[in-house]
Amino acid sequence: MQVDYTTLSQNIAALTAGETDTISLMATVVCEVHHSDDRFDWTGFYRVTAPELMKIGPYQGGHGCLVIPFARGVCGAAARLGEIQLVPDVDKFADHIACASSTKSELVLPVWNKDGLLLGVFDLDSDQPDAFTQGDADALAIILSQTFKHIQMT
């Protein structure tokens, strides 16, 4: 099954309309995205909980790492640099944190609130190599922006 981003975006918008709780929004996004495409083996958020530190948030799939510092891994790079990380082969990412040995490729997007503060990152792992495209990154960035644009506090 291949994700239909138009339908996914509409579903998430309908399900989250009027919601202001960050965790509730994250949980809903994770559920909808995770079940939208067979490539998505692990889908979840890492939330900024202290300076330069993230902890696991809502997710679907096997267990994830509980704590990720900004200084390490693909998720850390997305948080530290504030840039989408599209990694076709995690074994070639110098500082990859192997939370699951089955992960072959990864897409991580920073998530910002209304005031431009980093809430955390949205992490998609796949057990397939080179599973993600720039189109995936662009579509998910729009969905995340629309979903979290009204959140004022971290």
C-alpha positions as CSV (number, residue, x, y, z in Angstrom):
1,M,0.0,0.0,0.0
2,Q,1.4,3.4,-0.9
3,V,0.4,6.5,1.1
4,D,-2.1,9.0,-0.4
5,Y,-0.9,12.2,1.2
6,T,-4.0,14.2,0.2
7,T,-6.3,11.8,2.0
8,L,-3.9,11.4,4.9
9,S,-3.7,15.2,5.4
10,Q,-7.5,15.5,5.3
11,N,-8.0,12.7,7.8
12,I,-5.4,14.2,10.2
13,A,-7.0,17.7,9.9
14,A,-10.4,16.3,10.6
15,L,-9.3,14.2,13.6
16,T,-7.3,17.0,15.2
17,A,-9.5,20.0,14.5
18,G,-9.6,22.2,17.6
19,E,-7.2,20.1,19.6
20,T,-4.5,22.0,21.4
21,D,-2.9,19.2,23.5
22,T,0.5,18.4,21.9
23,I,0.6,14.7,23.1
24,S,-2.9,14.1,21.7
25,L,-1.9,15.6,18.4
26,M,1.3,13.6,18.3
27,A,-0.6,10.3,19.1
28,T,-3.1,10.9,16.3
29,V,-0.5,11.9,13.7
30,V,1.6,8.8,14.6
31,C,-1.4,6.4,14.3
32,E,-2.6,7.8,11.0
33,V,0.8,8.0,9.4
34,H,2.0,4.6,10.6
35,H,-1.0,2.8,9.2
36,S,-1.0,4.7,5.9
37,D,1.9,2.9,4.2
38,D,3.7,-0.5,4.5
39,R,7.1,1.2,4.3
40,F,6.6,2.7,7.8
41,D,8.0,0.1,10.2
42,W,8.4,2.4,13.2
43,T,6.7,5.8,13.4
44,G,7.0,8.2,16.4
45,F,7.9,11.4,18.0
46,Y,10.9,12.3,20.2
47,R,9.9,15.3,22.3
48,V,12.3,18.0,23.5
49,T,12.2,17.6,27.3
50,A,15.4,19.5,28.4
51,P,18.1,21.6,26.6
52,E,19.7,19.4,23.9
53,L,17.7,16.3,25.0
54,M,14.7,14.4,23.6
55,K,12.6,11.6,25.1
56,I,10.3,9.2,23.3
57,G,6.8,10.4,22.7
58,P,3.8,8.7,21.1
59,Y,4.9,5.9,18.7
60,Q,3.8,2.8,16.9
61,G,6.0,-0.2,16.1
62,G,8.6,-2.0,18.3
63,H,10.3,-0.3,21.2
64,G,12.3,2.8,20.5
65,C,15.1,4.5,22.3
66,L,13.9,6.3,25.4
67,V,16.4,9.2,25.3
68,I,18.2,10.8,22.4
69,P,20.6,13.7,22.8
70,F,20.7,16.4,20.1
71,A,24.4,15.4,19.7
72,R,23.7,11.9,18.4
73,G,22.0,10.0,15.6
74,V,19.6,10.9,12.8
75,C,17.0,12.3,15.2
76,G,19.6,14.4,17.1
77,A,20.8,15.8,13.8
78,A,17.3,16.8,12.8
79,A,16.8,18.6,16.1
80,R,20.3,20.1,16.3
81,L,20.3,21.4,12.7
82,G,16.6,22.1,12.4
83,E,16.6,20.3,9.0
84,I,14.9,17.2,7.6
85,Q,17.1,14.1,7.6
86,L,16.5,11.8,4.7
87,V,18.8,8.8,5.2
88,P,18.6,6.0,2.5
89,D,21.0,3.7,4.4
90,V,21.4,4.1,8.1
91,D,24.6,2.1,8.1
92,K,26.2,4.9,6.2
93,F,25.1,7.6,8.7
94,A,28.2,8.1,10.8
95,D,26.4,8.5,14.1
96,H,23.3,6.4,13.6
97,I,21.7,5.1,16.9
98,A,20.5,1.6,16.3
99,C,17.3,1.5,18.4
100,A,16.2,-1.4,16.2
101,S,18.5,-3.6,14.2
102,S,15.8,-4.0,11.5
103,T,16.0,-0.3,10.5
104,K,17.5,0.2,7.1
105,S,16.4,3.7,6.2
106,E,15.1,6.7,8.1
107,L,13.3,10.0,7.6
108,V,13.2,12.5,10.5
109,L,11.5,15.9,10.4
110,P,11.8,18.7,13.0
111,V,8.5,19.8,14.4
112,W,8.0,23.4,15.3
113,N,5.3,25.2,17.3
114,K,3.6,28.5,16.4
115,D,6.4,30.5,17.9
116,G,9.2,28.7,16.0
117,L,10.3,26.6,19.0
118,L,11.3,23.0,18.4
119,L,8.7,20.6,19.9
120,G,10.7,17.6,18.9
121,V,11.2,15.4,15.8
122,F,8.9,13.1,13.9
123,D,10.8,9.8,13.1
124,L,9.9,7.3,10.5
125,D,12.0,4.1,10.2
126,S,11.8,1.4,7.5
127,D,13.1,-2.1,7.3
128,Q,13.5,-1.4,3.6
129,P,16.6,0.3,2.2
130,D,16.1,3.7,0.5
131,A,12.4,3.6,1.5
132,F,11.7,7.3,1.7
133,T,11.7,10.1,-1.0
134,Q,11.9,13.8,-1.0
135,G,8.2,13.7,-1.8
136,D,7.5,11.9,1.5
137,A,9.5,14.5,3.3
138,D,7.8,17.4,1.7
139,A,4.3,16.1,2.2
140,L,4.9,15.1,5.8
141,A,6.5,18.5,6.5
142,I,3.2,20.2,5.4
143,I,1.1,17.9,7.5
144,L,3.2,18.5,10.6
145,S,3.2,22.3,10.0
146,Q,-0.6,22.4,9.6
147,T,-1.1,20.1,12.7
148,F,1.2,21.9,15.1
149,K,1.0,25.5,13.8
150,H,-1.3,26.7,16.6
151,I,0.6,25.1,19.5
152,Q,2.0,27.9,21.6
153,M,3.9,26.2,24.5
154,T,6.3,23.3,24.5
